Amino acid sequence: MQLISIIIPVYNHWPELKQALRSIQAQTQRPLEVIIVDDGSQAPIAGQIDAREFGLEIKLHRQANQGAAAARNAGFAISRGEFVIFWDADVIAMPAMLQKMHNVLTLHPEASYVYSDFFYGKKKMPAQKFDARDLRKKNYIMTTSLVRRDNFAAFDEKLKRFQDWDLWLTLSARGQNGIYIPEFLFTVTPRKNGISSWLPGFAYKKPWSWLPGIRRKVREFNKAKKIIADKHRL
């Protein structure tokens, strides 16, 4: 059944987007649609893509650059699927990812979304079983999760970081929880200014957090984390 809308925000990353579309094309469960939100790319994505090349129903929406959160919300407004998944341009999924996630939500109607482990390049990024208390301490759920349409809460477009953590905390406050699949179902390709800007855990501790080149990132991280803490009273 074609129930899933895939929403891809993209900004100037056509080569990565093409790889992402190839992995969607290879899915064992075909999506209803793929919505690509061109968030003000310098060269419009519409001029670089031929939907026939991928055998998918692709919808293109272009807007002035507003950031990933606004792009995801715009894609959701256009989508029609009973389920939605926010699939960044640097995500390459295992062929059975959509099918496995959809099966879990079918078996667990009480769950609002499903998430999994993933690779960041070759590094393993394990999640954990859902626990609302732990979620208030740290974010262990990646944006690339399958969400029931009726349970989705919009991304906060005012936030510069932690939009995904904010979303899961918002849902948790409503009593809407997720289910964990303990499998590495996708890979995020490291790239500049993307997930690759993350620092290893030790970098946030002294004396590493004082080092040039790290200090600024740690300061920005802590500032963004405080915004989330204040908003959700963590």
C-alpha positions in Angstrom: 0.0 0.0 0.0 1.3 3.4 -0.9 0.8 5.3 2.3 4.2 7.1 2.9 5.2 10.6 1.9 8.9 11.3 1.8 9.9 14.9 2.4 13.4 16.0 1.4 14.6 19.5 2.2 17.6 20.4 0.0 19.9 23.4 -0.4 22.7 23.2 -3.1 23.3 19.5 -2.6 22.2 17.9 -5.9 24.9 15.1 -6.0 23.8 13.9 -2.5 20.1 14.3 -3.4 20.6 12.0 -6.4 22.1 9.3 -4.2 19.2 9.7 -1.8 16.7 9.3 -4.6 18.5 6.1 -5.8 18.1 4.6 -2.3 14.4 5.5 -2.3 14.0 4.0 -5.7 15.5 0.7 -4.2 13.0 0.5 -1.3 11.0 -2.7 -1.0 8.0 -0.6 0.0 7.3 2.1 -2.6 6.3 5.5 -1.2 3.2 7.3 -2.3 5.3 10.4 -3.2 8.6 12.1 -2.8 8.4 15.9 -2.1 11.6 17.8 -2.7 11.6 21.2 -1.1 14.3 23.4 -2.8 15.1 25.9 0.0 16.5 28.6 -2.3 19.4 26.6 -3.9 21.6 28.8 -6.1 20.9 26.6 -9.1 17.2 25.5 -8.9 16.9 21.8 -8.3 14.0 21.6 -10.9 16.5 22.3 -13.6 18.7 19.4 -12.6 16.2 16.6 -11.9 14.3 14.3 -14.2 11.7 12.4 -12.3 11.5 9.7 -15.0 15.1 8.7 -14.1 14.0 7.4 -10.7 10.6 6.0 -11.4 9.0 7.9 -8.5 6.2 10.4 -8.1 8.3 13.4 -7.4 6.9 16.8 -6.5 9.1 19.9 -6.5 8.5 22.9 -4.4 10.9 25.9 -4.4 11.0 28.7 -1.9 13.3 31.4 -0.7 15.9 30.1 1.7 14.3 29.8 5.2 16.1 26.9 6.7 15.5 23.1 7.1 12.7 23.4 9.6 10.6 25.7 7.3 11.4 23.5 4.3 10.2 20.4 6.2 7.0 22.1 7.2 6.3 23.3 3.7 6.8 19.8 2.4 4.4 18.4 5.0 1.7 20.9 4.0 2.0 19.6 0.4 2.1 15.9 1.4 -0.8 13.4 1.3 0.5 10.3 3.0 -0.9 8.7 6.1 2.7 8.5 7.2 5.5 11.0 6.6 9.3 10.7 6.9 11.8 13.6 6.7 14.6 12.2 4.6 17.6 14.6 4.3 19.5 14.7 1.0 22.5 13.1 2.7 20.6 10.0 3.8 21.1 6.6 2.1 18.7 4.0 3.4 18.8 0.2 3.5 16.3 -1.2 0.9 13.9 -2.5 3.6 13.9 0.6 5.8 10.4 1.9 4.9 8.9 -1.5 5.0 10.3 -2.3 8.4 9.2 1.1 9.9 5.7 0.8 8.4 5.3 -2.7 9.7 6.2 -1.6 13.2 3.6 1.2 13.2 1.0 -1.2 11.8 1.7 -3.6 14.6 1.7 -0.9 17.2 -1.2 1.5 16.7 -0.4 3.2 20.1 2.9 4.5 18.7 3.2 7.9 17.0 6.5 7.3 15.2 9.3 4.8 14.8 13.0 5.3 14.7 16.2 3.3 14.3 20.0 3.2 14.7 22.1 4.7 11.8 25.6 5.1 10.5 27.3 8.5 10.3 29.8 7.6 7.6 31.3 4.4 9.0 30.6 5.4 12.6 27.8 3.6 14.4 25.2 5.9 15.9 23.0 3.7 18.1 19.7 5.0 19.5 17.9 3.4 22.4 14.5 2.1 23.6 12.1 4.9 24.0 12.1 6.5 27.5 10.5 9.8 28.0 12.7 10.6 31.0 15.9 9.9 29.1 14.6 12.0 26.2 14.4 15.0 28.5 18.1 14.5 29.2 19.4 14.0 25.6 18.1 13.4 22.1 18.7 9.9 20.8 16.1 10.0 18.0 17.2 11.1 14.5 15.0 13.2 12.2 14.7 10.4 9.7 11.9 8.6 11.5 8.5 7.5 10.2 5.7 9.6 11.8 1.9 9.2 11.7 0.5 12.2 9.9 -2.2 12.8 12.5 0.4 12.9 15.3 2.9 15.2 13.6 3.6 18.6 15.3 5.3 21.2 13.1 9.0 21.9 13.4 9.7 25.1 15.3 11.1 27.4 12.6 12.6 29.8 15.2 15.1 27.2 16.3 18.5 27.1 14.7 19.4 23.7 16.2 17.8 20.8 17.9 14.6 21.0 15.8 14.3 17.3 15.9 14.7 17.0 19.7 12.2 19.8 20.1 9.7 17.8 18.0 10.1 14.6 20.0 9.8 16.5 23.3 6.6 18.2 22.0 5.1 14.9 21.1 6.2 13.3 24.3 4.5 16.1 26.3 1.3 15.2 24.5 1.7 11.5 25.4 2.7 10.6 21.9 5.7 8.2 22.0 7.9 6.3 19.6 9.1 2.8 19.1 12.7 1.8 18.6 14.0 -0.6 15.9 17.4 -1.8 17.1 18.8 -2.0 13.5 21.1 0.3 11.5 18.6 1.2 8.8 20.3 4.1 7.1 23.6 6.0 6.6 24.1 9.8 6.8 26.9 10.9 4.5 29.2 13.4 6.3 29.3 16.8 4.7 30.3 20.4 5.7 27.7 22.3 7.7 25.5 19.2 8.0 25.5 16.4 10.6 29.2 16.3 10.1 29.5 19.5 12.2 28.8 17.3 15.3 31.6 16.9 17.8 32.4 13.8 19.7 31.2 13.6 23.2 34.5 14.3 24.9 34.8 17.6 23.0 32.2 19.1 25.3 34.2 18.5 28.4 37.2 20.4 29.8 39.9 20.8 28.7 38.9 19.9 25.2 36.0 22.4 25.2 38.6 25.2 25.6 40.6 24.4 22.5 40.5 26.8 19.5 38.2 25.6 16.8 36.1 23.7 19.4 35.3 26.4 21.9 33.0 28.3 19.6 31.1 25.2 18.6 30.7 24.1 22.2 29.5 27.6 23.1 26.9 27.5 20.3 25.8 24.0 21.3 25.3 25.0 24.9 23.4 28.1 23.9 21.0 26.1 21.7 20.6 23.4 24.4 19.5 26.1 26.9 16.8 27.3 24.5 15.4 23.8 24.4 15.8 23.4 28.2 13.9 26.7 28.8 11.1 25.9 26.3 10.5 22.4 27.7 11.4 23.1 31.3 14.0 20.4 31.3 
